Structures are given as structure tokens and as C-alpha cells.
């Protein structure tokens, strides 16, 4: 597998500077979270910039993934809104348009995966209705992504409508598109499944993207590797056991104030485990 870092942990850096640090430290993949200062999908110059960055990443042997979890990119007042669950179709279409742009950026970068999640319901509505809205959007996006040679990596997240692997399998089956695969955040699996290593073994054929961090089983807070009670050594062992060879990126979005130190500490944790 290729140990990497998410640019959402370098929010005080320019994107190109963040990439230079990530490459310079020795990481082998990078998750680029599209945001106002990082390949903004609504900036007309982004297509050319994405192609140039893709060439730079290839030269530095960094495998890219596109992440779509920017907090206020679509609406400056509401975090992670709108979503594919939003009641009004025109709001859902705003999210779909954003994700289409993300797919185009991924193709320009040479990224094989766009990672996304369900979001949370805005009102008390039947789960069946929410599932249908979500599946409708994902079906359209998976087909369009396939035309660009891109997979969708769907991430279950505690607190969202699709919070666990059972929910992922339910939506995957409903969508019925082979291009809808799994982004496995091992900290989330630590909270919602029997264990993160067990989740890896059970879903090995679905995983196209991995998020790493420390985590406590009873609290959704991304921690530095080694903090909390998640056994990351067992996680790495399970990923090797199933033959996973894709990106495994540190997801430390709340550590931007200490980005370089956090990245160095992550490397120091994983090197004795044979990564990167």
C-alpha cells in the first residue's frame, strides 16, 4: 500500500507547498481535498492547474485521490450542505454538479478515485426515501465517473445517514453500479464495526481508498497515530493480508496548525511497521 497524507491537514499551506512537503517527507500518495484554496472546482483556471499538478505528482511518484469533504465550499453558511439527501431536487443537483466537477478534476490529475459520503438528513424523513435519493445521485455519478475511468469511493461516517458498512452494502446493492466502491476510514470502522481489521478482511474486494488516523472507540475524533485505542499495527497487518496496494492517507484535518510536525510524527509511527 502507499502511505499518504490528506491536504485538509495542511490548511495553512498553499496547495503546491503542501504537496512539496508531503512529497519531501517521503509519502507515496496524497489525498487532495478540493476547497477554496485547493483546486477550487468553481475557479475557471482549475482544469489547467489540475493537469499541471497531475504531471508533477507523476514525476514525484505520488498517487492522487480526490476528496470532496470541504466544509463550506458549496455554502458559506452551512457546513457540508447541500447533500445528496437534501429534500429539494435543486439542492441535490448542486451537490451532484460539485461531484461532477470533482470527477473531471480527478481525470485531469490522473486520480483513479473520488471519495464522497452521504451527509446527514435535514429533517425527519423515512430511511427508504433518503436511500432512494442517495442511490439516484450515486447511480448517475458512478456512470459518469466510469466514462472518465474514475471510481467512486463511498465513505461510511458515524453520524451520517450511511454510518457503517451495513449501510454501505445496502446502498451499493441499491445503486447497482460496479464503479461504486468503498473508502474505508479505519477509525470509523473502529467505532462502528467489530474491529477495523475485521472490517478490512470482510470488505477487502470493495476497498479502493483508505483513511488512517488514531481513534477512540467511544468518540469520533481524529487523533495522531498511536493516540486512542485503535490498533493501527493490526490495521496495517490486515491490509497487507488482503493484498491492498492502494492509497492509505492520513486524515488529520484538525491538525493544520501543526501540519509538518503531525506529518513527521505519523511517519515516525508507521516506519517501524514498514511504511511508506
CORUR-V116653 format. One record per helix or strand. SS is the DSSP state (helix for helix, strand for strand). FROM is the first residue (numbers start at 0). TO is the last residue. If there is no record, write none. Layout:
# CORUR-V116653
ss=SS from=FROM to=TO
ss=SS from=FROM to=TO
This chain:
# CORUR-V116653
ss=strand from=1 to=5
ss=helix from=6 to=8
ss=helix from=14 to=24
ss=strand from=28 to=32
ss=strand from=34 to=34
ss=strand from=37 to=37
ss=helix from=45 to=58
ss=strand from=62 to=66
ss=helix from=88 to=108
ss=strand from=112 to=115
ss=helix from=126 to=146
ss=strand from=150 to=154
ss=helix from=164 to=174
ss=strand from=179 to=184
ss=helix from=185 to=191
ss=helix from=195 to=201
ss=strand from=206 to=211
ss=strand from=213 to=215
ss=strand from=218 to=222
ss=strand from=227 to=227
ss=helix from=231 to=240
ss=strand from=246 to=249
ss=helix from=252 to=270
